[in-house]
C-alpha cells in the first residue's frame, strides 16, 4: 500500500485555519477573473505550484520521496537556522518528489514552471532564464551551496533524476547566496543513500517518440549500515514538436554516506549529465515585419538547419563532512568541483522581413565551444546560546568560489541575405568555420562571502532574525575583445521579525540588501554596473494543527538599480542596458493535504508594477499576474488509483520592438493564456504502477517568452505512458 493510500485512513481535517480558507477563496476569485480574461478568445487551463515549510538542521527530516505528500515538514534554503515554517520571514515554495513523479517534471524547465510566481523564459530550445517577482534568478543552489551562473542563464537541459525536492525562496537572500538578488533562490536538494535496500525503475514512452528510462538503487554497503550508497541513472532520447529538433540525455550519479563516528558523517558524490541537442535554435523566430505587423508561424517552425547542434556536459564532484558537537551545535563543510563544457554549431537569423516580399533576413552561423570550471568551498556552523535567561540561535560561515571560463566563437558566412521568409526551407549550407579568425573569452571570477545571523527569541511569541553578509567579488580577463574586469566589496544586511498570533498564525516582516555583480555588456562594450538595492516583505502565514497544510499571504517591494535588460544583438554578442526599476506586488499560496488523499499546491502572484524611476513601465515581458495549481486525489473507491490535474495561467505580456519607418511603436504581444495537464496512475501491486500523462490538453498555442526580440512556440499537446517497477 502506498503512502498515499495509507493517508486515506486518516480522519478528515477537524480544523483548517481561516487564513487557508481565505487563500482558497482568494485563489478561486482570482482564477474566475483570470479565466474570464482568457475566455476572450483563449482556451482555459491551469498548471502547477507549491509552498512549504522550513526548518534546517537535519535535512533527513524533510525527505519527500515515498511520503506521497506535496509538502515537507522542513526546508533549508532561507537562513540555515532551525526555523519552523511560520518562523521564516520570507515566502518559500517546495516541489516534492511526489509531484515531480506525478506530472513527469523531469527537467528544471517543466518543474520551475509549476512554482507560483515563477516564470521560465525559454528564449531558445536550450537556453533558459528564470524570473521571480519581475527579476531574473542569477544562481542555483545544490544542497544550499550556491552555483553562480557565469553568463546568467541555464544552458542545456537540467535533469531532475538526482533530486528529492526543489525549494524556491522568494525575494532577496543575500545572507546565503554569495550575493543578494531581489528575485529569489532555487535550491535543489539531492537524494541521499538509505540504510534499507530499495530499487526502482521507470520506463516511459511519449509523443514524438520520446523514450526514457530511470533507475535508482540504494542500500547499505556494510552489515552495520554505517556506509550507505545510492546509484542513479537515466537515459532519454526523442524527437520534438519542433521541426528537426531532438534531444538525447545521459544521466549518471553516485553518492556514498559513511559514518565516521556517532556524530560525524562523510559524504562523497559525483553527478554527470550529457545532452546532445539536434537542430537546436540559437535565437528564434523573427516576430514582426518592417511595417510592424506580426509574423505568424506554425507551432513546429524552427530556424535551425539540419547541421545545427548544441552539446553540453555537466559534471559535479563533491565531498561533505558534517559533525554534531552536541548541545545543539553542528558544523558542515563542503568542497565542490564542477566542470561544464559546450560544443555547438548554431545558426542565428538576423534582420526583419518585409511584409510583401519576405526578404530582409540575414545569416549568422557560429561554431561555439566553451568550458567552465568551478571550485567552491563552504563551511558553516549552527548552534544555540543563552542570553538574558532565554535560549537563542546563531549561524555563521564562509563561502569561497572560483570560476574559470574559456570560450571560442567562429562566425563564418555572416550577413548573407536569406531567401524570402515565405519560401525559405529553413536550411543554409554549413560553413567551413575554420577559415575565419576566432573570437572568444578567457576570464576568472572569484567570490568570497562571510555571513552571520542570529535568531533572538525575545519572547515565546516574538522572534528577531538579524544577519549580515560581506562579499568581495573580482573578475579578471577578456570576453569577446572587451575587458572582463571587476572589483567590488559590499556589506548586505538582513533583518526579519516574526510574531506568533496564536498556535496557527504568524505575521512577519523582512528586509534584505541587494548586491550582485553582473557580466553583461552594453552597446559600447562596457560592463553593466553591479546590481544594488533593497528588498522588503510583509506577510501572514498559517498552518493546520497537524502541519500538513500551510498557507501564506505576502506583500513585497524591490528597489533595484542597474538591472541588465536585453537591448540588441551586435557583433555576435547580446547587448544589454542598465535600468533602475521598482517592483511591488503580493502573493497567495496554499500547499499540502487539504483532505485525506487530496494533495494540492496552488498560488497566485500579482505584480502591481515594474517601473523605472520616471514611472515608465519596464520589463513588460514579465506577466503581471500568474496562477498555478496542481492537485491529485487518491480515489477511495478504487484502491491504488490516483488522478490529478494541473493548470498554469498568466496575464498578457508584450515587448516594444522598435519603430516603423513612419515612427509608430512596434509591439509584439502574447495574450493571456492557460495551459492544462492531466495525470492518472494505478498501482497494480506493491511492485508495479502504471501511469499516463497528457500535457497541454487543449493544445494551446503561445510564445515561450518575449524577453528577447525573437521567440518560438511552446510544445503542443503530448501524451505519455509509463511503468514503474519497485522493490
Number of C-alpha atoms within 10 A of each C-alpha: 10 14 13 22 20 14 18 17 11 11 9 11 15 7 10 17 18 15 21 24 13 15 22 18 12 16 22 14 11 18 18 12 12 21 21 12 17 21 14 11 10 16 17 21 23 25 27 31 33 30 31 29 30 26 25 21 19 13 15 11 13 21 21 23 19 12 17 21 25 29 33 26 18 24 35 24 28 28 28 22 25 24 21 14 24 27 26 28 29 27 29 28 28 30 30 27 25 21 29 22 13 23 25 20 20 16 14 18 22 16 21 22 20 29 32 32 30 28 24 22 23 22 23 22 26 20 18 20 21 25 19 23 29 28 25 22 24 27 22 20 20 15 18 21 22 21 21 21 15 18 12 17 17 19 19 22 24 18 20 23 23 23 19 21 25 27 28 28 23 23 29 31 28 31 29 27 28 29 30 30 30 33 22 28 29 24 25 24 23 17 22 22 23 18 19 10 15 14 15 16 18 19 18 19 19 17 17 16 13 17 19 19 18 18 19 20 19 22 19 20 17 11 8 9 16 16 21 23 24 24 22 22 20 22 17 18 19 17 18 17 18 24 18 19 22 21 22 19 21 17 23 19 20 21 23 22 24 19 16 14 10 9 12 16 18 19 20 17 19 18 19 19 22 23 23 21 24 21 25 32 28 26 24 24 23 22 22 21 20 19 17 21 15 16 14 11 13 10 18 16 17 24 26 28 22 17 16 25 23 25 22 22 20 19 18 17 18 18 17 18 19 20 18 17 12 9 9 13 17 20 19 18 18 20 18 19 18 19 18 19 18 19 18 21 25 24 28 19 25 22 16 19 23 18 18 11 11 18 19 18 20 19 18 19 26 23 22 20 19 18 18 19 17 21 18 21 19 21 19 19 20 23 21 17 14 11 10 7 7 12 13 18 20 21 22 22 19 20 22 18 22 18 22 19 22 18 20 17 21 20 24 21 16 17 14 13 14 19 18 16 19 12 8 13 11 16 15 18 10 17 15 12 18 11 10 12 10 16 15 17 18 20 18 20 21 19 20 20 24 21 23 22 23 22 24 20 18 15 10 9 14 17 20 21 22 19 21 21 26 19 26 17 19 18 21 16 18 16 22 18 12 15 17 22 16 18 11 14 14 17 17 23 21 22 20 22 20 23 20 19 14 9 12 19 20 23 22 23 21 23 24 26 28 29 26 22 21 20 20 24 23 20 16 9 17 16 23 21 19 19 22 21 22 21 25 21 24 21 21 24 29 27 27 23 15 11 16 21 28 31 32 28 23 21 19 23 22 28 21 23 21 18 21 24 19 18 18 15 15 11 10 16 14 15 22 22 19 20 19 18 24 22 21 20 20 20 23 28 32 33 32 26 25 20 17 19 24 21 25 28 34 31 31 27 27 20 21 13 20 23 19 18 12 8 11 10 13 20 23 19 20 28 23 20 22 28 32 32 28 29 26 24 20 24 15 14 7 9 15 19 20 22 18 20 24 26 23 27 26 26 20 19 20 18 20 16 19 14 14 14 10 7 8 11 12 19 17 20 17 19 17 24 26 27 25 26 24 22 22 20 21 18 18 12 12 12 11 16 18 18 20 21 22 21 22 25 16 16 15 20 19 18 17 18 26 25 21 21 22 20 22 28 22 20 19 19 18 17 17 19 18 19 19 19 16 17 11
